């Protein structure tokens, strides 16, 4: 294989890798947005779902605090089986696998950087 053809092949693989990384980032961004939308629709009436908002229900912890106690990946099973709590006015939620993936990825954006380093 000549040097020009080798350069073209390497360039082609580089372009494919760059496209793949870009598509992966776009997918992650869309999953983050979808996860936030799911939480907004189901949880925001009581819980703070962002990095700085306040919970509307006094007994509903902000999700940014929840992820300090429970790593988002560890919440996937509870999201699938149904999350319920000790206070009676919280409905039980059961999410489907694509929703769980989006929720977990969104919750991961709330984990403080120092907590991720541990």
ZICORMO-V403489 format. One record per run of one state. SS is the DSSP state (A for helix, B for strand, O for the rest). FROM is the first residue (numbers start at 1). TO is the last residue. If there is no record, write none. Layout:
BEGIN
ss/from/to
SS/FROM/TO
SS/FROM/TO
END
This chain:
BEGIN
ss/from/to
O/1/2
A/3/42
O/43/62
A/63/69
O/70/71
A/72/81
O/82/82
B/83/83
O/84/92
B/93/93
O/94/96
A/97/108
O/109/112
A/113/116
O/117/118
END
